Amino acid sequence: MQTATAVLNDIRTHYCAAGSGPAVVFVHGLAEDHRSWRRQQEEFSGHRTYAYDVRGHGASTLGTADGTLEQLRDDLLAFLAEVPGPAVCVGFSLGGTVVLSAAAERPDLVTGVAVLGTSSVVGRRAAEINLQRAEEAADPAALLASLREDTRMMVASSTVDIDELVARRAATIGDGAGFANAATAMAGIRDNPLTPALAAIKQPVTVIGAEHDALCPRKAADILLEALPHAAYLEIPGSGHLMNVDNPDAVTAALRTALG
């Protein structure tokens, strides 16, 4: 695997590239970085895969962050235009919402879509929690405590080492500013849902849910499936929201199906 940095918009975007063949770009979720896709990058050697660190996560800089989905979408579009060119895009949770927004905006750059644990709109309570997490990001102790609480709720498997997972997630967000920015962006889709824009996505979309996802239940997938013109659904058994932690084999198999 190769790591590199590209200067895009007002930030330096860190990414990892691997394999050869048709281009696939992976976009991680909140409190993750490109390493969350390592298993898939190793498995999909017949594709040229790219996984980048979202603004303010991992080794990517924060820049002048404005707490909007549109800015995160434009970061993805800038990455596509500068690095791989048109590609199938795969996104988890926050990353899935970013991918759907990009697919609606620039179908010439996003040629196909797979989203995991993804919502196009959030309810009042979810928006409040995201804004609370954004406020807590300024206090390292409070952020770590909320990250631990959230992580426990996102995992269904009893074999996952929660302490190790929390430490890994905490390391990806550094001082918390990028985490706060992305959490604020997700809260914003309560008042400005992405759902109406989904009708513009003519590319094929695979929606992947998890059997025991408390954060993004089947209702969220149904909203996507109803709004998207060309979509199919796959489900990861025995998994909570962090499905690539709970059941990476099933996630890899589902993405292999999605990538055709």
N, C-alpha and C positions, 0 to 999 in steps of 0.2 A: 504494500500500500504506500501511496505517496501523499505527503501533506504539503500544503501550499497556502499562500495568502493572496487574496485579490483585493485591491482597493476599489470599493463599490459605494456609490452614493457618498455618504460622509463617514464611512467606517472601513476598517480592515477586516475582511471576512476570512476566517480560517476554515479550511476544508480538507477532506481526505478523499482521494480518488483511487480506484482499483479496477481491475479487470479490463476487458475490451469487448466492443460490440455496441449495440444500441444504448443510448444514454438514459440513465435513470438517476434522478436526484431525490435524496432522502432529507426530510425536514423533521427534526425532533420536537418533542414536547417541552412544556414548562419544566424548568429545573433539570434539564438534560443537556447533552451536547452530542457531537457527531458520533461519539463512541457507542451510543445506544443502538446504532445500526451496524456495528462491527460484524455481528453474526451474518447478517444478510450480505454485507459487502464481501465477506469471505466466500459465502455460498454461491453468489450470483456472478461467477467469474466470466460467464458468457455475455455479460453486459458491462458497459463502462459506467461504473457507479460513482456517485459523488454524494458525500454527506457533509454538510457545512454546519458551523456553529451559528445559531441565531444571534442577532444583535444583542450584545451584553451577556452572552452565555459562552462558556468555554474560553477559547482564545480569541474570539471576535470582540472588537471594541464596541462601546455603547454609542458613541457619537452624540448627536443632538437628538435624543429620543423624544418622541411626542406621545407615546402611549396609545397609538392607533394601530388597528389591523392593517390599514392602508399602507403605512410605512413598512411594516413587516412584509406585506405583499410585494411592495416595490423593491425591497431588498432581494427577495427571491427572483423577481423578474430581472433585476440587474445581474444577479449571479448567472441566470440562464443565458442572458444575452452576451455576457462577457466570457464565460467559461465553457460549458458544454454545447451551447446552442439549444435548439428545441429538444425537449426530453419528456419522458414520462415522469411524473412527480408523485412521490409517496410521502404522506405526512401523518404523524401521530398527534392526536389531541390538538394542542395549539398549532402544531405543524400542519395538521390536516385542514384546519380552518384557513391557514395561510395559503395552502395549496389550492383549495377551492376558490378562494378570492382571486388568486393569480390565474386560474384556468378560465374564470369568467371574464377577466380583463384582457388576457392575451392568449387566445387559443392557438396563435401561431407559435408560441413558445412552449406551452404546456400541451403536449400531444395526447396524453392519457393520464388518468388519475387513480390512485388508490389511497383511501383515507381510513385510519384506524382510530377508534374511540373519539370520534369527531362530532362537534356540534356546529350548527349554523346560527343558533340563537341560544341564549341562556336565560333562565328564569331569575326572578328577583333575588332569591336566596343565593344562587350561585354567583350572581353579580356582586352581591354584598360581600361574600367570602373572598372573591378575587380582589376587591378593593381593600378589604381588611388585610389580606396577605401583602398587598402592595405597601400599605402603611407599615406593617411589621418588618418589612425588608430593611428599614433603617436601623433596627435593633437586632444585632446578631443572635442574641439569646432567644428572642421572641421568634425570629425567623426559623431558627433551628427547631424550636419546639413545634411550630406549626407545620414545618416540613415533615417532622417525625409523625405527627398526627395524621397528616394527609397521606403519607406514604403507607401507613398501616391500613388505611381505608382503601387504598388502590391495589392491594395485593391480596389474592385469595389463597395462594399456596402456602402451606405451613412449613415448607422446606426453605423458603427464602430467608436469608439473613437480613433482617430489617435494619439492624445497626449499620452493617456494611453498605446497604443500599442507600440509607439516609446520608451517610458520610460521602458516598459517591455523588449523590445529587447535590449536596451542599457545596461540594468542591466545584461543581460546574457553574455556580452562580456568584462566586466570589463575594463582592461587597453587597450583592443583592439588588443593585440598581437595574440590571437587565431583567431580573426576575420581576421587579416591580413594574417595569415598563410593559412586559409581556402580559402580566396579570391584569393590568389596567386595560390593555387592548382587548383581552377576552371579556372583561366586564362590559366593555363598550358595545358588544353585540347583543346586549339586552335591549337598548334603545334603538340601535341601528343593526338589526339582524341581517345576516348575509343571505338568508333564505330566498328573498325575491330575486337575487342575482343568479341563483342556481339554474334557472330556466335557460340562461344564456350558454350553459356548458353543454356543448354538443359532443364533446369527446366522451369516450367510454369511461365510466367511473365504477370502481369496485369499493363498496362500503363494507368495512370489516368491524364487527362488534365483538364484545367479549361477554361470555355467558353471565358473569357475576359483576359486571361493571356498575358500581353504585354512582359514579360521577357522570357517566355518559350512557344511560340505559338504552334499551331497545327503542324507546320513544324517540330519542335523538336520531337514531338511524332511520326510523320510519319517516321523520320529517325530511331527511335528505332524499330518501328513495321516492317520496311523493313528488318532490320538487325537481329532481334531476331527470332529464329526458331519457338518458341511457345509463341505467345503473343496475348493478347486481349486488346481492348481499351474501357475505360469508360470516360465519361465527366461530370464534375461538373458544373451545370448551374448557371448563375448569379454570377460568382466568378472571381476574379483576381488571381494573383499568390499565394497569401496567402489564399488558398482555405479553410484551416481548421479554418480560422478566418471569412471569408466571408460566408461560408456555411458548418458548421461542421456536420449538419444532413446528407447532401448529401455525404460528405466525409466518414462518418461512415457507411452509407449504401453501398457505393462503396467498402470499405474495407471489409465489411461483405461478399459481393459477392466474392471478391478476395480471402478471407480466406476460403471460401467454408463452 
